[in-house]
Amino acid sequence: MRGIEQYACGGCHKRYLARRSLWRHQKYECGMEPQFKCSFCDHRTKLMGMAENESFYPCTNCSKTYRLKSSLLRHMKYECGQEPQFECFVCGKKTKLKSNLRQHVANVHANLKRSLARHKKYECGVEPQFQCPHCSKRSKHKSNLDKHILNKHRQLAQPTLRRQQHIIFGDLVPF
């Protein structure tokens, strides 16, 4: 997960995690025309080193190039010509990079963390802790026990539970 981006540019309001990144942005990018020119063509860029292809590491299998050797090695190991190997345990989606899978889970299955915490607390290896006061029925969730009481012990249920059922289920039968 990303940290809080605490350094904001006064000119364009972009935010950065590091003060040095904000400094670089303000010095070379914000409100400036691209000032670094490639020595082989007319391409111009705002960041030094991005214009020269010779500072890149090319993949020998495809046309992609990388600024860092470690990025090229990661590409060759997990991406280039490889089948996706990281699988989402919720929906089965496969990705080539573990970081892409983490991002997928965070974006698509955002409530999963809360659901998992609830499952561990109330369900996983835990005996039902909510006991029906009218019979031997036990439930792991209070809401399920409330529904049971309304369905099986309607006349014995407290008036507040009966009013709740009227609101939830739209029961028009007078109490």
N, C-alpha and C positions, 0 to 999 in steps of 0.2 A: 504494500500500500504506500502511496505517496504521502510525504509529510505536508505540513501546512506551508503554503507558498507565502512567505512573509515579507518579501522584498518587492515593492511595487514601483514601476516606472511612472514618474510624474507626467511624462509626455504622452504615452499611449496606454497606460494603466495595465500593461502586461505584468504578470507576477512571477517571481522566481524563488526557488528554494535557497539559493546561495547568493550572498552579497556580490561575489565575484561574477556570477552570471549576469546580474543586473548591471554591474559596471561594464562588462563586455557589450551587453545590449545597448547601453547608452552611448558608448564610445563608437561602435561600429555599425549599429543597425537602426536605432530609433530615429526616424525622420531623415535618414540619409539615403542617398543613391548608392547602388552597389559600387564599391571603389576598388575591388580587386579583380584584375582581368587575367583570364587564362592566356598563357603565352602561346598556345597552339590555335586558338580560335577567338571569336569575338565575345564569348560568354563572359559575363561579369557577375560577381557575387559580393555579398556584404561581409562574408567571413573569409579571412585569410586561410589558405590551404584548401579551400573548397573549389578553387578555380583550376588548380593543377591536377590533372589526372595521374601524374607520376607519383603523387603521395598516396594513391589508393592501392588497395590490394584486390586484384581482380580474381574472380572465381574462374577456374579453368573449365568448368562444366557448363556455365551459363554466362550471361552478359552482365551479371551484377558485380559491382565493385564496393569495397568497404574501406573506410578510413582507418580502422583498427584491424590488426592482424587477428586479434581475438574474435572480432565480429565475423571475419571470414571463416575462421575455424569453426565457430558455432554454426554458421550457415552450412558449411560442408558436412558437419556431423549430424545436424538435425533437420535441415531444410532441403538442400539441393538434391533432387532425385529421391528423397526419402518419403515414405508414407507417414502420415501423422501418427505419433505414438503415444500422445498424452490424451486420455479419455475422461470426459466429464462423468463423474459417478452419479450424477442426477439424471442427465438426459442422453448421455452417450456421445455427445459431440466430440470429435477428435481434432486436436491441434498439433502442429509440429513443434511448438515451443511451450514449455511449462508456464512461462510468464503469460502467454496468450490464454492458456487454460485458466489461470488465476483471474485474469481480467474478465473472461467469460463468466466464471462463477460469480464474481462480484457484481457484474452488470445484469446478468440474466436471472440468477438465483439469489438475489439480495437478502431475502427473508430466510434463507436456508440456515444461517448461523443461529438466528433466534429459535428456529424450529428444532435444530439439533440440540441446543441448550435445553429447551423445554423437554425434548425426548429423553435426554440424559437424566434430567431432574425427576421427571414423573413416570417414565415408562421403562427405560432400559434396565432390566434386572431389578426393578423396584416393585414391591407388592402394592396393590391398590390401596390408597390411603384414605379415600373418602367412603364412609360407611352409610348406607341407607338406614335411617332411624326406624323404618317400618318393616324391614325384612333383612335377609342376609346379603343382599346385593352390595358389592363393593366396586368402586370405580377409581381409575387413575386420574380422572379429571372431574372437577367439581361440576362443570357445565353438563357433563354426561350424566352425573348423578341427579342433577336438577331435572333433566329431561325424563329420567327414569321415574322419579317421584311424581312428576306431573302425569306421566302415562299410566303408571301402575297404581298410584296411591292418590289420585286426584282429590278425593274427598278429605283425605288426611293432610294434604299439603297445606302449608301456611298460606294465608291470604296473599302475601307478597309474591309467592311463587305462582299462585293462580293468576294474579294480575300480569305477571311476567309472561305467562303462557298466552294470555289474551293478546298482549302486545306482539309477541314473536309470531304466533301461529294464526293470528286474526280470528280467534275463536269468538263467535258471536252468541254462543249459548250463555244465558245469564247464569251467574254463580249462585 
